[in-house]
Amino acid sequence: MKLRIATLTTIGLATFGALYSNLRADATRSVWDGVYTADQAKQGQPLYNENCSSCHGDTLIGQDVAPALVGGEFLSNWDGLTLGDLFERIRTTMPASKPGSLSREKNAAILAYILSVNEFPAGKTELPQQKEVLDEIKISASKPGKK
Amino acid sequence: MRRKTSNVLPLTALFAVLGLTWIAINVSGQGAGYVPSTAKGDWPYYTADLKGSKYVPLDQINASNFNKLEVAWRFKTDNLGPRPEYKLEGTPLAINGTLYTTGGTRRSIISLDGKTGEVNWTYSFREGNRAAIAPRQLSGRGVAYWTDGRGDDRVVFVSTGYRLVELNAHTGAVITTFGEHGMVDLKVGMVKGAGEQIDLETGEAGLHSTPLVVKDVVIVGSSFKEGMTPVTHNNTKGMVRAYDVHTGKQLWAFNTIPRPGQFGNDTWENGSWAQNGNTGVWTQMTVDEDLGLVYLPVEDPTSDYYGGHRPGNNLFGDSLVCVDLKTGQRKWHYQIVHHPIWDFDLSSAPLLVDINVNGRAIKAVALPTKQAWLYTFDRVTGQPVWPIEEKPVQQSDVPGEKTSPTQPFPTKPPNYARNFIKVPDDLIDFTPEMRAQAKDLLARYRVTDRPFNPPLVGDEKGLLGAINVGNAGGGTNWPGAGFDPETHIVYAQAANSSAAGLSVRKPPAGFSDLSYFSGRNDQPFREALGPGFGTAADSPLAKTVGRPQEPPPAPAAGRGGRGAAAGGGGGFGLNVDGLPIMKPPYGVISAIDLDKGDLKWQVPYGETPDNVRRILTEKGIKFGNLGQNGSVGLLVTKTLVILGDNQVTNPGTHPRGAMLRAYDKQTGKEVGAVWMPAPQSGSPMSYLAGGKQYIVIAVSGGAYSGEYLAFSLPENE
């Protein structure tokens, strides 16, 4: 009886611990954690060139009428917000000439490409397309742990 | 006895009826007149008053309590259109505690209770394709107001599709007796070429600014698409027109491009007047009611950076023109830039300040500009108050271009922000190495010792561009400046670090009839769309016709990495280690004493941008308030100058957001700051409602959609 209780308790604690650390990981997931795939970014590049580069530049440095999508100023503007915020902004208002015309899949690919140009690491899982899920990924200009 | 009673009763009844009717009329507001004025705590015009002051004589909110301001109410514009807007630029009007303004991707008109933000009414109408392809979209800068002083109160505005509309201010109902069922089609009468009427649906014309309402006249300007990469130099011609506020009948029209026989036509050589357009008045105008004079700030002719198809000085491009209120006849003019090719559009309301210079009283007009010069004239005669000198400037070597040998340089007041890069003094100086890097960078560009460096044909094999400061965005852009009519001080915020390497290129085959326009030969062609363009409610899903397919560029391996782009206008690659090539302050607020023609004080605007803060901190470099770039509008009260940051920052001293700041009018000392969740995107205003002072400001940007934010003191203050 005692052994069964101990076993169950151990299993329970282990399960709880595993769940808890997953939750913790989700809460602190950021753009530094490999949140898109290299393939996805590769798909995003021609989509970016076709739909975005005319205003934001082929190297994403922007011009008078559209801000940069790479570099310190861009990341400062979005630091502390989530990829969900950025994704929704892009999805509903861009490209400027035909807002809301691109599918969520295409928007996710373009966002993956933007992340790659900003030199955030690629990973094993594709960038999701749902705002609520993207809300769990924080945009952090500096690598967490480094101040 | 019976006879007396029978006489008195009907008379009593008659008086009772009359009395009740009189009460009813006054209580309902119809027939009860209210004439608004800033003296009463109203804000009846975009610029507070007809003279452009942005001044309201209130001091309930002052230095002792500014930090105690709370959000009184907020109004989101998300659902005033099919999608939210992220560029809310309106400044509401306040009339007797009621606000009127625009909002949303549909450019709806809204009336709000000034105490609570509750909606009284909203108005919008579907203009279809005409609005969807309009050159100036989103909600624009606001509305105008007219009253007969006896209860006939109207909201007057220009729709996205370029129609002049009047609404009943109490109900939002269209005034059907105005124009055709409440509307005047402003595209009627707009022409291109030698006088060809533009297509009412697809012709290019629109407006962001508010109409000017004075006496019983409504004056309206005209605006077009961004002029960096136009498809033709033969674009719609700008005009300024006046209409009767009751009937909508046109009273007069002023052609900003003079026709044959009109003064200034010969400044368009080779008959080029007939093959060029733009030259509109897209910003706010002001008027001296007593003198009956209207002041028009005119923009560039077609093609902001190349004038090879319009040799000559091109009057009245980039000119301040004074016209008669009754007739539209030109009284005087002053051209600020001859043969304009720097995108130095006259961008904001001319300020009508009464000043006293060396004992002489002068009714003056002071013009804030992208060049950060405050050109000051006697507004009756057009004579410069202080000498303006024609000085030789760099000449263009672009084929077909013929620049003016000289440009006007005001001697006083001094420029209130930078208008060229003085090498090395204006260059980044955090370390000697950074300054050396800046000099190396500039070696790829043509640098001059004064403004008006003409664009060159940019190419990686040669020079990349001509270094200029303040084009397109200023200096001072559309938000303009303000002044205190009692002290004769002008208050102007200005961008101070917008460096650009201006270059032109041949357009891709078939795209344009211009020989050259903005761009670089060695880079893929990019059509430059204006900010907000295409974001209107019914923007078409079809691709724009006429945009050629260029092969996508090779993968940008290694370029554009983190830290490569900088704040403060480094978008041309003009940055050093991610920092602006020009040294701080990146933006400034200046007080200019117009009695003396001198700067009274100048302080940094806003606070250090996050990316600059991070880079300098990482390098162990100490710094103070470096200010931030950009042009924003301000509000002037009895004791304060009030304006907000146009960038979100997270410096650790306040939550991530932008601050609305108050400065002591006399000294420029920051005396208070309150937090806002998003940057200022429209100019602030202030008013009294129910005896309480409010400040309302439009905020939007990044992930934060448009919102009017109202501040007031807590109840027990």
Chai-1 contact restraints between the chains, C-beta under 6 A:
chainA,res_idxA,chainB,res_idxB,connection_type,confidence,min_distance_angstrom,max_distance_angstrom,comment,restraint_id
A,N49,B,P552,contact,1.0,0.0,6.0,A-B,restraint_1
A,S54,B,R526,contact,1.0,0.0,6.0,A-B,restraint_2
A,S54,B,E527,contact,1.0,0.0,6.0,A-B,restraint_3
A,C55,B,L529,contact,1.0,0.0,6.0,A-B,restraint_4
A,D58,B,P524,contact,1.0,0.0,6.0,A-B,restraint_5
A,D58,B,P553,contact,1.0,0.0,6.0,A-B,restraint_6
A,T59,B,A556,contact,1.0,0.0,6.0,A-B,restraint_7
A,T59,B,R559,contact,1.0,0.0,6.0,A-B,restraint_8
A,T59,B,G560,contact,1.0,0.0,6.0,A-B,restraint_9
A,L60,B,G560,contact,1.0,0.0,6.0,A-B,restraint_10
A,I61,B,G560,contact,1.0,0.0,6.0,A-B,restraint_11
A,I61,B,A565,contact,1.0,0.0,6.0,A-B,restraint_12
A,I61,B,G571,contact,1.0,0.0,6.0,A-B,restraint_13
A,G62,B,G571,contact,1.0,0.0,6.0,A-B,restraint_14
A,Q63,B,G571,contact,1.0,0.0,6.0,A-B,restraint_15
A,D64,B,A472,contact,1.0,0.0,6.0,A-B,restraint_16
A,V65,B,A528,contact,1.0,0.0,6.0,A-B,restraint_17
A,V65,B,L529,contact,1.0,0.0,6.0,A-B,restraint_18
A,V65,B,G530,contact,1.0,0.0,6.0,A-B,restraint_19
A,V65,B,P531,contact,1.0,0.0,6.0,A-B,restraint_20
A,A68,B,A565,contact,1.0,0.0,6.0,A-B,restraint_21
A,V70,B,G560,contact,1.0,0.0,6.0,A-B,restraint_22
A,V70,B,A565,contact,1.0,0.0,6.0,A-B,restraint_23
A,G71,B,R562,contact,1.0,0.0,6.0,A-B,restraint_24
A,G71,B,A564,contact,1.0,0.0,6.0,A-B,restraint_25
A,G71,B,A565,contact,1.0,0.0,6.0,A-B,restraint_26
A,G72,B,G563,contact,1.0,0.0,6.0,A-B,restraint_27
A,G72,B,G578,contact,1.0,0.0,6.0,A-B,restraint_28
A,G72,B,N611,contact,1.0,0.0,6.0,A-B,restraint_29
A,E73,B,A565,contact,1.0,0.0,6.0,A-B,restraint_30
A,E73,B,G567,contact,1.0,0.0,6.0,A-B,restraint_31
A,E73,B,N611,contact,1.0,0.0,6.0,A-B,restraint_32
A,S76,B,D610,contact,1.0,0.0,6.0,A-B,restraint_33
A,S76,B,N611,contact,1.0,0.0,6.0,A-B,restraint_34
A,N77,B,G702,contact,1.0,0.0,6.0,A-B,restraint_35
A,G80,B,R656,contact,1.0,0.0,6.0,A-B,restraint_36
A,L81,B,A703,contact,1.0,0.0,6.0,A-B,restraint_37
A,D85,B,A703,contact,1.0,0.0,6.0,A-B,restraint_38
A,R89,B,A703,contact,1.0,0.0,6.0,A-B,restraint_39
A,T92,B,R83,contact,1.0,0.0,6.0,A-B,restraint_40
A,A96,B,F533,contact,1.0,0.0,6.0,A-B,restraint_41
A,A96,B,G534,contact,1.0,0.0,6.0,A-B,restraint_42
A,A96,B,T535,contact,1.0,0.0,6.0,A-B,restraint_43
A,S97,B,G534,contact,1.0,0.0,6.0,A-B,restraint_44
A,S97,B,T544,contact,1.0,0.0,6.0,A-B,restraint_45
A,K98,B,L541,contact,1.0,0.0,6.0,A-B,restraint_46
A,P99,B,T535,contact,1.0,0.0,6.0,A-B,restraint_47
A,S101,B,L541,contact,1.0,0.0,6.0,A-B,restraint_48
A,V117,B,G560,contact,1.0,0.0,6.0,A-B,restraint_49
A,N118,B,R562,contact,1.0,0.0,6.0,A-B,restraint_50
A,E119,B,G561,contact,1.0,0.0,6.0,A-B,restraint_51
A,E119,B,R562,contact,1.0,0.0,6.0,A-B,restraint_52
